[in-house]
Amino acid sequence: MPKLTKVVIPVAGLGTRTLPASKAIPKEMLTVVDKPAIQHVVEEAVAAGFTEIILVTRSGKSAIADHFDSHSELEQILESKGKLEILASIRHLLPQGVSLCAIRQPEPKGLGDAVRCAAPLVGKEAFAVMLPDMLIHHPSNVSSTDLRGMLARYHHQNSPQVMVEAVAEANVVHYGIIATSQPSQTSWPQTLKIKQIVEKPSHQDAPSNLAVMGRYILPPEIFAILENTLPGAGDEIQLTDAIAQLLKSTTTEAYLMQGKTYDCGNKQGLLRANLIFGLNHTSEGQDFRAFVSDIISQSGGE
């Protein structure tokens, strides 16, 4: 089986849930501690072994690709002033052998349409999709752990994969939700055969509380399905609806993640991501933990 190298990251969204911060700045460039959210996601992809990053973008989002480009003037100034640690943090954001390119989504027609726009760059290969505002924090503090596990499962089974996480019953209306078989094994990682997948169901219609968490490994056949997928929830072309069609012909698995997802596409998720990533930051975490502890003490532990 050929190694997967390509990952599609849709970044054409308007970022309405993070306004006013995202009015002039792409929501993907909002920072989580010391890096924009998109950098966390790209680093996760690279650490999992992907070497071709495909951004699906639109006008007004050039800052995202610019962030990963070199900035020779800034690098020279930092080097001349001996600020080598800062220099290292901005140099080679894309390691040697990793490429980044972009393709436009002409109109904001939904995630499914954004993925379909990447077809000319993906070709006839299986590929991954990663949502840029969904950050994963893993107990091991290695964010790529779940993605690498899902990738290994794909290579073992040759089955499309969808990463899922259990959410509170009250939150099922915000996600794609799956119905599954029993776990395929009792040891970790746990994978489940998907029987049904539905986008943003009502509480009454939700088949479970297992929610899709913005990481997919899909076959190239999904593009033909997307071409014929009609607008669904939110009057948008939903990737979930295309996967529902894929289920009719292809065994597709849900990969039950061990990490915790933080949705940085909304204000509450962005705040929580900054807290958890700040507490676990390599250089800033210790002082930040002390600060948070003091705040809790001053508030009486409430």
N, C-alpha and C positions, 0 to 999 in steps of 0.2 A: 504494500500500500504506500503510495507517495506521501512524503512528509508534508504536513500542512504548513504553509508559509505565510498565507495572506489573512489579514484581519481587517474587516470593514468597521469603521467607527463613524457613525452618523453625527455630524456636528452642525446641521442646518437649522436646528430648532430656534425658536424666537426667544426662549428663556423667560416667558411671562411669569413663571412662578417665583422668579428671583428678582423681579423688578422692585425698586428702581436700579439696583446694583448692575443689572444686565442691560440697561438701556443703551449704553455706548460700548460696553465691554462684553464680548461673548461670554455666555454663562459658563462655558467650558474653561475660561481663563480665570474664573473666580478662584481664589487661593484656598487651599487646605494646608494650613501651617505655612510652609515656605515654598510650595509648588502649586501651580494651577492644577485644577482637577484633571484636565486632559493629560498632564504629564504623569500623574499617578497611574492612569489607565494605560498609557503607552508603555510605561516601565513594567507594568504587570504583563502586558503582551510580550514584550521583549524577553523578560525573565522566563516566560513559558516557552520561548523558542520561536516566536513569529518574527519574520524578517521583512515583511512587506506590509506597511501600514497604509491603508487606503481611507482617506477622509472623504466623506460625502458632505459637501459644504454649500454655501451660498454667498452672495455678496455681503460685504460688511464683516466677514469673518477671517480676513487675511491674517489677523494677529495670531491665530492658532498655528498656521504653518510657519509664520515668522518666528514664533517662539522656539521652534526646533531647528531653525537655521543658525548658521554661525554669525557672530557679531564681532568682526575683527577689531574694530575701533575700541569697543568696550573691553575686549580681551587684552588688547595691548596696554590700555590704561591700567587695568587691574594688575597685569604682570609687572609694569614699571613701578607700581606702588607696593609691590611685594604682597599683594592680597591674593595669595595663591590658593587658599582654601575656598574663597569666594569664586575665584577663577575656575577651579575644578568643578564647582557646582553648576556652571553654565556651559562649560566646554563639552562637546561631544554628547549632547543630550540624546542623540541617536548614535549608538555604537557603530563601529565599522562593520559593514555588511548588512546594515538595516537601512531600508529606504522608506521615504514617506512621499506620497503623492496625493493629489486631490482631484475630485470630480464634482461637478455642480448638480444640485437638485434644483431644477428650475422653479418649482412651486412647493410650498410646504404641504404635502399631501399625506404625511404620516410616515411612520417608521418603515412599513412595508415598501412604500414607494422609494424611500431613501436607499434601502438595501437594493432594490431593483436597479437604481441608477448606477450602482457599482458593477453591474454585470460586465461591461466592456473591459474593465480592469481585472476582474476575477477570472473570467473565461470559464473553462470547463473543469474547474477544480473545486474540491470541497474547501470551505473557508470558515472563518470564525466571524462573529459579530459581537462587538462590545459596545455597550452604551457608555458614553463619556461622563455621565453624571452619576453613575452607580459605582461607588468605591467600595472595595472589600477590605475589611480588616480581619486577619486570620489570627487565631490564638498563638500561632508560632511567630507572629509579627512579620510573616512573609506573605505579601498580598497575592503572589502568583500561585500559591499552593493549590487552591481550588481549581484554577484554570488549568494548571499542569495535570492535575488529577483527571479532570474531564477530558483533556486531550489524550491522556493515556487510555482512558476508557474507550474513546472513539477509535483509537488504533487497535484496541483489543477486539472490539465488537463490530467495527465498521458500520456503526449506527449513528445517525444524527443525535446530538446531545443538546439538552436545554438545562441550564443551571437553575435550581429552585431552592427556596428557603421557606420555612413555615412562618406565617405571619399571623397577627391577631385577627380573629374573625371580623372585627370591625373594619379591617383594612383591605379585605379582599376586593372591594369595589375599585381599588386603585391599580390593580395589577392584572396581568394574564394569569389565570388559575388553571391548574391541571387536575385531572382525575387519573389515577394510576392503578397498576397492579400492586401486588405485594413486593417488598424489596427483593432484589435478585440475590442478595446475600446479607448476612447479619453483620459481618465485619465491615469496617470502613474501607473504601468509600461505598456508600449505598447508592444504587441506581434502581430506577423503577421504570417499567414500561408505561409510556403515556397512552392512555385510552382516549382521553378527551382533553382539549385545551380551549379555553374561552377567554376573551378579552373583557376585563372589567365587568364581571357578572354582578348582579344584585346579590345581597346577602342570601336571599332565598334560593337563588339559582347556582350559587358557587358549588362546584363539585367537591371541593376540599379547601384547605387553607394553605396549600403549597403554591407559592407565587413564583413566577418567572422573574429572575433577577439580573437581566441584562447581559447574559453571556450565552452564546449559542455556537454550535458547530453544525453547519448545514451543508447539504449536497448542492451541486450546481443546478439540479432540477428545480430548486425552489424559485429560480428566476422565471421559468416558464409558468409556474403557478401564480407568481406575483403579477405577471402580465394580465392574468384573467381574474385577479382578485378585486372584487367590488369594494367600495368604501363601507366600512363597518362602524365600530364604536367611534364617537366623535366625528363622524362623517369623514374618516381618514382611512387610507389603505393600511390595514393592520398586518404586521408580520405574523401575529398570532393566528389570524384567519388563514393565512397561507400554510402555516404549519399544520393547522387542522386538516387541510386538504392533503398534505404530505402524509399524514397518519394513515390515510386510506390505502396507501401503497407501500409505505416504508416504515419498518419498526423504528420508533424514535424513543429515546430514553431521557428520563429526568435524572439529573445528577444532583443529589442532595448535598449541598455545600456544608462545610464545617465553619466557615467564616461568618461574619456579620456584615450585611450590606447597609451602606449609608447613601441615601438618595440626595445627592448634592444639587439636584434640580429644583429643590424647594428650600425655603429658609430654615426650617427646623432640621432637615437632614444635613444641611451645610454646617449649622451650628454644632450638631452632634459629631459630625465627621472631624471638625476642627478640634473638638474636645478629645475624642478618642485617639486621633492621630497625634495630637499634641502631647498627650500623656505618654505615648509610646515612642516619641521622636528620639532619635539617637543622641543628638547633642542638647536638645532643649527640654526633653522629657522630665529629667530629674528636677530642675528648677520649677517647671510648670506644675509638676505633681505637688511640690511643696506649696506653691501658690494656691492651688485648688484646695489643698488640705486646710490652709489657713482660712480661706473663704468659708469653707464648711464649718470650721470651728467657730468663726466669728458669728455665723448665722445660727449657732446652737445645734448644728448637725441636722437641720431640717432640709 
